[in-house]
Amino acid sequence: MNYTTPPAIEAEGLIKTFGGHRAVDGVSLTVPTGSVFGVLGPNGAGKTTTVRMLATLLRPDGGQARIFGHDVSREPTAVRSLIGVTGQYASVDEDLTATENLIIFSRLLGLSRRDAKSKALALLEEFDLTEAASKSLKNFSGGMRRRLDLAASLIAQPPLLFLDEPTTGLDPRTRAQMWETIRRLVAQGSTVMLTTQYLDEADQLADRIAVIDRGRVIADGTADELKASVGTSVLQLKLLDRDRTEEARSIIASTLGVEVGVTAAIGRITAPLDDASATADLLIRLRENGIAVEEINVQKPSLDEVFLTITGHQPEDEAPSDENTDRSVA
């Protein structure tokens, strides 16, 4: 008899509407067990709403989703026993110590007093919080709070962990520590679904990445596959006269036969480039049209170029939506 392990997550055509706004518009995802799956997109793209539906915190208005084969709408209790959720804001009590917070979470999950204390101490050690175990959370830094919140979500040792922008607002050193924690969790057998606005974070951690923009998945693949989708190289240039950016964009598109993105804040034009020799023809056409170039370079693509080419804007260009965000639950 053949036994197959179902994917950690299977989502098909998920839809969620708030008032007249469709926050999630037909999202489909498959997350293999034992992997890190990155969901990349700007504020308001629908990342958090998607996570909340998968974690049974919101009921989908359309589509369906399964966690290890269990339907999130019909079997929410079974799903909740298999997941941990760490949201964008810590769900800890500032008036209690780190140890007290973890013991309370453990007791709520059914552990005895003795086991709850043992679990709390083990998690504090794992997340490098032992020295702060007896301190009030009012004295914790943002990074310490995030680590404690992640520790709380691991009390039940769930096989699937949702991390909704876990490093937002953290300094680079603490972000790097969180990255190492995530890698360790996966090495120990967990599956992680990670939402992020940080392109480098998705590049560093994710085995596969889905790019979400305006409630839809617009690209899906490994980091290398997504980079390859915009060409073997990327052309970047800035003009002396930014008022002629749209004219230059049109010339570049027609010369290279590609889609061209513009970063509005700095006037940078980005285009995929399969043949670097075409750069000379492009510069000649720009000069013939009296368009002076201030800077130009050709480099291997990054996820920044992927996102800009696919969406036409950078992740930070889009303002936040009215999408609600729950506090963390374990």
C-alpha positions as CSV (number, residue, x, y, z in Angstrom):
1,M,0.0,0.0,0.0
2,N,1.3,3.5,-0.9
3,Y,1.1,6.2,1.7
4,T,1.6,9.8,0.7
5,T,2.1,12.7,3.1
6,P,-0.3,15.5,2.2
7,P,1.2,19.0,1.8
8,A,1.3,21.1,4.9
9,I,-1.0,23.6,3.2
10,E,-3.2,23.3,0.1
11,A,-5.3,26.4,-0.7
12,E,-7.5,26.8,-3.8
13,G,-9.1,30.0,-4.8
14,L,-9.4,31.6,-1.4
15,I,-11.5,34.8,-1.3
16,K,-12.1,37.3,1.5
17,T,-14.1,40.5,1.2
18,F,-14.4,43.3,3.8
19,G,-17.3,45.6,2.8
20,G,-16.7,46.4,-0.8
21,H,-13.0,45.6,-0.7
22,R,-11.8,42.1,-1.8
23,A,-8.7,41.7,0.3
24,V,-7.9,38.2,-1.0
25,D,-8.9,37.5,-4.6
26,G,-8.5,33.8,-5.5
27,V,-5.3,32.9,-3.7
28,S,-4.0,29.3,-4.4
29,L,-1.0,27.9,-2.6
30,T,0.7,24.6,-2.0
31,V,3.3,24.3,0.8
32,P,5.3,21.1,1.0
33,T,5.9,19.6,4.4
34,G,9.2,20.4,6.0
35,S,9.9,23.6,4.1
36,V,9.9,27.4,4.5
37,F,7.3,29.0,2.2
38,G,7.6,32.7,1.8
39,V,4.6,35.0,1.0
40,L,6.0,38.3,-0.2
41,G,4.1,41.5,-0.8
42,P,3.5,45.1,0.3
43,N,1.3,46.3,3.1
44,G,-2.3,45.6,2.2
45,A,-1.5,42.9,-0.3
46,G,-3.6,40.3,1.5
47,K,-0.9,38.4,3.2
48,T,-2.2,38.6,6.8
49,T,-5.8,37.9,5.7
50,T,-4.6,34.8,3.9
51,V,-2.8,33.6,7.0
52,R,-5.8,34.3,9.2
53,M,-8.0,32.2,6.9
54,L,-5.5,29.3,6.8
55,A,-5.2,29.5,10.6
56,T,-9.0,29.3,11.1
57,L,-9.2,32.9,12.5
58,L,-11.3,34.0,9.5
59,R,-13.8,32.1,7.5
60,P,-13.2,32.2,3.7
61,D,-15.9,33.8,1.6
62,G,-14.9,31.5,-1.2
63,G,-12.4,28.7,-2.1
64,Q,-11.1,26.1,0.2
65,A,-8.0,25.2,2.2
66,R,-6.6,22.2,3.9
67,I,-3.9,21.8,6.6
68,F,-2.2,18.4,6.4
69,G,-5.4,17.2,4.7
70,H,-7.9,18.8,7.2
71,D,-10.4,21.3,5.8
72,V,-10.0,24.7,7.6
73,S,-13.7,25.4,7.5
74,R,-15.1,22.0,8.3
75,E,-12.4,20.8,10.7
76,P,-11.1,23.9,12.5
77,T,-10.4,22.1,15.8
78,A,-8.2,19.5,14.1
79,V,-6.4,22.3,12.2
80,R,-5.8,24.3,15.4
81,S,-4.1,21.3,17.0
82,L,-1.6,21.2,14.2
83,I,-0.6,24.9,14.0
84,G,1.1,27.7,15.8
85,V,0.6,31.4,14.8
86,T,2.8,34.3,15.5
87,G,1.3,37.6,14.3
88,Q,2.6,41.1,13.8
89,Y,2.0,42.1,17.4
90,A,3.0,40.2,20.5
91,S,0.2,38.6,22.5
92,V,2.0,38.7,25.8
93,D,1.0,40.3,29.0
94,E,3.3,43.2,29.9
95,D,2.5,43.1,33.6
96,L,3.9,39.5,33.9
97,T,7.4,38.1,33.6
98,A,8.6,36.0,30.6
99,T,8.3,32.9,32.7
100,E,4.8,33.7,33.9
101,N,3.6,34.4,30.4
102,L,4.9,31.0,29.1
103,I,3.5,29.1,32.1
104,I,0.1,30.6,31.5
105,F,0.1,29.7,27.8
106,S,1.3,26.2,28.7
107,R,-1.5,25.8,31.3
108,L,-4.1,27.0,28.8
109,L,-2.9,24.3,26.4
110,G,-3.5,21.6,29.1
111,L,0.0,21.1,30.6
112,S,0.3,20.3,34.3
113,R,1.9,22.9,36.6
114,R,5.1,20.9,36.6
115,D,5.2,20.4,32.9
116,A,4.3,24.0,32.2
117,K,7.2,25.3,34.3
118,S,9.6,22.8,32.6
119,K,8.4,23.8,29.2
120,A,8.7,27.5,30.0
121,L,12.3,27.1,31.2
122,A,13.3,25.1,28.2
123,L,11.8,27.6,25.8
124,L,13.5,30.6,27.6
125,E,16.8,28.8,27.2
126,E,16.2,28.0,23.5
127,F,15.3,31.6,22.7
128,D,18.2,33.1,24.7
129,L,15.9,34.7,27.3
130,T,17.0,32.9,30.5
131,E,18.7,36.0,31.9
132,A,15.4,38.0,31.4
133,A,13.2,35.2,32.7
134,S,12.1,37.1,35.9
135,K,11.9,40.5,34.3
136,S,8.6,42.3,33.6
137,L,7.9,42.5,29.9
138,K,7.7,46.3,30.3
139,N,11.6,46.2,30.3
140,F,11.9,44.0,27.2
141,S,13.2,45.3,23.9
142,G,11.2,44.7,20.7
143,G,13.4,41.8,19.7
144,M,13.0,40.1,23.1
145,R,9.2,40.4,22.8
146,R,9.2,38.9,19.3
147,R,11.3,36.0,20.5
148,L,9.0,35.4,23.5
149,D,6.0,35.5,21.2
150,L,7.6,32.9,19.0
151,A,8.4,30.8,22.0
152,A,4.8,30.9,23.1
153,S,3.7,29.6,19.7
154,L,5.9,26.6,20.0
155,I,4.7,25.3,23.4
156,A,2.5,22.7,21.7
157,Q,5.3,21.9,19.2
158,P,3.1,22.3,16.2
159,P,4.1,20.8,12.9
160,L,3.1,23.9,11.0
161,L,4.0,27.5,12.1
162,F,2.6,30.6,10.6
163,L,5.0,33.6,11.1
164,D,3.3,36.8,10.0
165,E,6.0,39.4,9.4
166,P,8.0,38.1,12.4
167,T,10.9,40.6,12.0
168,T,9.0,43.8,11.4
169,G,10.6,46.6,13.4
170,L,13.6,44.6,14.5
171,D,17.2,45.7,14.3
172,P,19.5,43.8,11.9
173,R,21.2,41.8,14.6
174,T,17.9,40.6,16.1
175,R,16.5,39.9,12.6
176,A,19.5,37.6,12.0
177,Q,18.8,35.8,15.3
178,M,15.2,35.2,14.3
179,W,16.4,33.9,10.9
180,E,18.6,31.4,12.7
181,T,15.7,30.3,14.9
182,I,13.5,29.7,11.9
183,R,16.2,27.7,10.2
184,R,16.6,25.6,13.3
185,L,12.8,24.9,13.5
186,V,12.7,23.6,10.0
187,A,15.8,21.5,10.6
188,Q,13.9,19.9,13.5
189,G,11.0,19.0,11.2
190,S,8.6,22.0,11.3
191,T,7.0,23.6,8.3
192,V,7.0,27.4,8.3
193,M,4.8,29.8,6.3
194,L,6.5,33.2,6.5
195,T,4.9,36.5,5.3
196,T,7.2,39.4,4.8
197,Q,7.7,42.7,3.1
198,Y,11.5,42.2,3.2
199,L,12.8,40.9,-0.1
200,D,16.1,39.8,1.5
201,E,14.3,37.9,4.2
202,A,12.4,35.8,1.6
203,D,15.6,35.3,-0.4
204,Q,17.5,34.1,2.7
205,L,14.9,31.8,4.2
206,A,12.3,30.6,1.8
207,D,12.5,27.4,-0.3
208,R,9.6,28.7,-2.4
209,I,8.1,32.2,-2.6
210,A,4.6,33.4,-3.6
211,V,4.4,37.1,-4.6
212,I,1.0,38.5,-3.6
213,D,-0.2,41.9,-4.8
214,R,-3.7,43.4,-4.5
215,G,-5.0,40.1,-3.1
216,R,-3.7,37.8,-5.9
217,V,-0.8,35.5,-6.4
218,I,1.1,37.0,-9.3
219,A,4.2,34.8,-9.2
220,D,5.3,31.6,-7.5
221,G,8.5,29.7,-7.5
222,T,12.0,29.3,-5.9
223,A,14.0,32.5,-5.5
224,D,16.2,31.4,-8.5
225,E,13.2,30.7,-10.7
226,L,11.7,34.1,-9.9
227,K,15.0,35.8,-10.6
228,A,15.3,33.9,-13.9
229,S,11.8,35.1,-14.9
230,V,13.0,38.6,-15.3
231,G,16.0,37.7,-17.5
232,T,19.6,36.7,-17.0
233,S,20.6,40.3,-16.1
234,V,18.9,43.5,-15.1
235,L,19.4,46.9,-16.5
236,Q,19.1,49.9,-14.2
237,L,19.4,53.5,-15.1
238,K,18.5,57.0,-13.9
239,L,18.0,60.1,-16.0
240,L,19.3,63.6,-15.6
241,D,15.8,64.9,-16.3
242,R,13.3,62.8,-14.4
243,D,10.4,64.5,-16.1
244,R,11.3,62.4,-19.2
245,T,11.0,59.1,-17.3
246,E,7.9,57.9,-19.0
247,E,9.3,58.8,-22.5
248,A,12.5,56.9,-21.7
249,R,10.4,54.0,-20.3
250,S,8.6,53.7,-23.6
251,I,11.8,53.8,-25.6
252,I,13.4,51.1,-23.4
253,A,10.3,48.9,-23.7
254,S,10.2,49.1,-27.5
255,T,14.0,48.7,-27.9
256,L,14.4,45.7,-25.6
257,G,10.9,44.2,-26.1
258,V,10.3,43.9,-22.3
259,E,8.1,45.2,-19.5
260,V,9.8,48.1,-17.7
261,G,9.4,49.2,-14.0
262,V,10.0,52.5,-12.4
263,T,10.8,53.2,-8.8
264,A,8.9,56.5,-8.4
265,A,10.7,57.8,-5.3
266,I,14.1,57.9,-6.9
267,G,13.3,57.8,-10.6
268,R,15.1,54.5,-11.2
269,I,14.1,52.6,-14.3
270,T,14.6,48.8,-14.2
271,A,14.3,46.3,-17.1
272,P,15.1,42.6,-17.7
273,L,18.0,42.2,-20.0
274,D,18.8,38.9,-21.8
275,D,21.4,40.3,-24.1
276,A,23.8,42.9,-22.6
277,S,24.9,44.0,-26.1
278,A,21.5,45.5,-26.5
279,T,22.5,48.2,-24.0
280,A,24.5,50.0,-26.7
281,D,21.5,50.2,-29.1
282,L,19.4,51.5,-26.2
283,L,21.9,54.3,-25.3
284,I,22.0,55.3,-29.0
285,R,18.2,55.6,-29.1
286,L,18.0,57.6,-25.9
287,R,20.7,60.0,-27.2
288,E,18.9,60.4,-30.5
289,N,15.9,61.5,-28.5
290,G,17.9,63.9,-26.4
291,I,17.5,61.9,-23.2
292,A,20.6,62.1,-21.0
293,V,21.4,59.3,-18.6
294,E,22.9,60.0,-15.2
295,E,23.6,56.5,-14.1
296,I,23.5,53.1,-15.8
297,N,24.5,49.6,-14.7
298,V,23.8,45.9,-15.6
299,Q,23.7,43.3,-12.8
300,K,22.3,39.9,-11.9
301,P,18.6,40.2,-10.8
302,S,17.6,40.3,-7.2
303,L,14.1,39.8,-5.7
304,D,13.9,43.6,-5.7
305,E,14.0,43.6,-9.5
306,V,11.7,40.7,-9.7
307,F,9.0,42.5,-7.6
308,L,9.5,45.7,-9.5
309,T,9.3,44.1,-12.9
310,I,6.3,41.9,-12.0
311,T,4.2,44.6,-10.2
312,G,5.6,47.9,-11.5
313,H,6.2,49.2,-7.9
314,Q,8.3,48.4,-4.9
315,P,6.8,46.7,-1.8
316,E,7.0,50.0,0.2
317,D,5.3,52.0,-2.5
318,E,1.8,50.7,-1.5
319,A,0.0,52.2,1.4
320,P,-1.6,50.0,4.1
321,S,-5.2,48.9,3.6
322,D,-7.9,48.5,6.2
323,E,-7.0,44.8,6.5
324,N,-7.5,43.8,10.1
325,T,-4.6,42.2,12.1
326,D,-5.2,39.9,15.0
327,R,-2.8,39.6,17.8
328,S,-0.8,36.4,18.1
329,V,-2.3,33.1,19.2
330,A,-0.6,29.9,20.1
